[in-house]
Amino acid sequence: MYRNILLGIAMAVLLAGQALADDVNPVVGKVGDFVLREADLERFLADQSPETLKKLETDPAQRAEVVRQLLLTKAVAGRSRKDGFDKKPEVKEQLSFVIDSYLADQYLRTVVSANVAVPEEDLKKYYAEHESDFLLPPSARVRHIYFEASGDAAAGAREKARAKAERVLKQLKEGADFAATARVSSEDADSAAKGGELGYLSPGKTNSEEFEKAVFALKAGETSRVVESPFGYHIIKVEERTEQRTAGFDEVKEYIRAIVKGENERKKVTEFLDRLGKETGLEVVPQASAVAVKDTQPK
């Protein structure tokens, strides 16, 4: 009786432990006898770029496809082993190269180039030597109200579009709110939904010279006259303006740190590889010698 009670308690503990494991490290996929858990997936994705990781976090379908591909790879590899494919000499040779490449890459990453220091003085030196690289162009935060009339439109159609623009401009001069008017009157549906908001623009980043010239002729808070472009007519408002300037050291310090750290890591790896090559007697046979030997072979 006591034995059965103890067995029941042990089973309950084991089941509770399994439930806890599933909560902490849930299963994300299965194929055959192989179970892929969250921690396994995270290890596989560890070397991916921050941009890729962000996409996978925000796009469940893309993440599910990654899991699917991993499981299919596992399934195909399992079938190849079952068929003895991994025992073939040419396959074993290629596998050895893959393993060596992976081991070398991991060693260089985690041992040779690990913990590379980047002194503050190096960051300041880089900034001083590359200050011109951090020149920020002028920019303007812009709203517009758009009236469509392409360049090949009939003269009458363009006149009607301009007349509409002039009527709306008159309303703005009489005190109408720009954003509210854009929502009602603008024929650019995407920006109209945001009160005419186009975001920040810099010189050379638009597809209309006339539009751009009008934007950078305005001061913050000013509204343009009716501006004609190849696409129609616009009323433009500049919400904010920033003039051309050089970004300060503190603004770009972390960007510089990544560059300098990468350079220091590459230098450390290069020095290690040169030293290792000498220590191990690395020698590359010149191609000319190899060709000469080949030419002396009997035909």
C-alpha positions, -999 to 999 in steps of 0.1 A, spaced: 0 0 0 27 24 10 46 14 -21 17 24 -43 13 57 -25 50 65 -30 47 55 -67 17 78 -71 36 107 -55 66 100 -77 45 99 -109 27 132 -98 61 149 -93 74 136 -127 42 148 -145 44 182 -128 80 185 -137 72 177 -174 43 203 -173 67 229 -159 93 221 -186 67 225 -213 58 259 -198 94 271 -195 107 255 -227 77 247 -249 77 223 -279 77 243 -312 76 213 -335 81 175 -340 92 152 -368 95 115 -362 111 109 -328 127 144 -328 113 172 -307 122 208 -313 119 231 -283 120 268 -279 155 268 -265 167 247 -295 152 272 -319 168 302 -300 202 285 -302 198 280 -339 188 316 -345 215 330 -322 238 340 -351 210 357 -371 210 395 -375 189 417 -351 167 426 -381 160 390 -389 152 382 -353 128 411 -351 110 399 -382 106 365 -368 93 379 -335 67 400 -352 57 376 -380 44 342 -367 41 328 -403 77 335 -410 88 319 -377 66 289 -384 83 285 -418 117 285 -402 106 258 -378 91 238 -407 124 240 -427 144 229 -397 122 199 -392 122 190 -428 160 192 -428 161 169 -398 137 145 -416 157 144 -448 190 139 -428 174 111 -409 163 94 -441 198 98 -456 213 81 -426 188 53 -428 198 48 -464 235 48 -454 243 80 -473 265 93 -444 288 62 -449 298 71 -484 335 82 -486 328 114 -506 300 124 -482 322 117 -451 350 138 -467 326 168 -473 312 164 -438 347 167 -424 352 200 -442 318 213 -429 327 203 -394 362 219 -396 347 251 -410 322 253 -382 347 246 -355 372 272 -369 344 298 -372 332 292 -336 368 292 -322 376 325 -339 344 341 -327 343 328 -291 380 325 -282 403 345 -305 382 377 -310 362 375 -278 362 404 -253 379 429 -276 383 461 -257 374 495 -273 390 523 -253 371 557 -253 402 573 -267 400 551 -298 364 562 -304 373 598 -301 402 593 -325 380 577 -350 354 605 -347 381 631 -352 395 614 -383 361 608 -399 341 638 -387 331 647 -423 313 613 -424 288 624 -398 276 655 -417 238 654 -414 218 671 -443 191 696 -437 157 680 -431 121 691 -428 90 674 -413 64 679 -439 26 678 -444 9 683 -477 -25 685 -493 -25 670 -528 -47 676 -558 -41 651 -586 -33 664 -621 -6 645 -640 16 662 -665 -3 646 -695 -37 656 -681 -59 679 -703 -55 716 -696 -90 718 -683 -84 690 -658 -53 708 -645 -72 741 -642 -99 724 -622 -73 708 -599 -55 741 -594 -88 759 -587 -96 733 -559 -61 739 -545 -66 776 -544 -100 773 -526 -84 750 -500 -55 774 -496 -80 802 -489 -96 782 -462 -62 776 -445 -54 814 -447 -88 820 -430 -77 797 -401 -87 762 -410 -65 735 -394 -40 720 -419 -42 684 -406 -80 683 -404 -83 699 -439 -58 674 -453 -79 645 -440 -109 659 -459 -95 675 -490 -62 657 -500 -63 633 -528 -32 614 -515 -51 588 -495 -22 574 -476 -10 608 -462 -45 622 -459 -53 595 -433 -24 609 -413 -34 646 -416 -11 650 -447 19 638 -428 49 628 -451 75 625 -423 110 639 -426 124 648 -460 160 656 -470 173 672 -502 175 647 -531 151 623 -514 119 633 -533 109 627 -569 99 663 -576 124 691 -578 96 717 -576 81 701 -544 115 698 -528 125 735 -537 92 747 -521 98 726 -489 132 740 -482 122 775 -489 98 774 -459 105 780 -423 91 759 -395 54 766 -391 50 781 -426 26 771 -453 33 773 -490 14 788 -518 -1 763 -543 29 744 -557 28 728 -591 47 695 -597 46 669 -625 20 650 -605 -4 678 -597 -7 706 -571 3 707 -535 -1 729 -505 28 722 -482 33 729 -445 67 725 -427 62 715 -391 99 713 -382 132 723 -398 168 712 -390 197 728 -408 228 709 -420 250 700 -391 277 675 -379 264 649 -355 280 652 -321 303 625 -307 278 613 -282 252 609 -309 274 585 -329 295 570 -302 278 536 -302 278 535 -340 316 541 -340 321 516 -312 306 489 -335 329 499 -363 361 500 -342 352 468 -324 348 451 -357 381 464 -370 399 453 -338 384 419 -340 395 414 -376 430 426 -367 431 401 -338 419 373 -360 444 381 -387 473 382 -363 462 349 -348 459 333 -382 494 345 -393 509 333 -361 491 299 -363 502 295 -399 539 299 -389 536 276 -359 520 248 -380 543 252 -410 515 263 -433 526 262 -470 508 269 -502 523 253 -533 526 279 -561 501 272 -589 529 274 -615 546 243 -599 514 224 -599 509 231 -636 545 221 -644 540 188 -626 508 181 -644 525 188 -678 552 162 -671 527 134 -666 526 108 -694 498 112 -718 
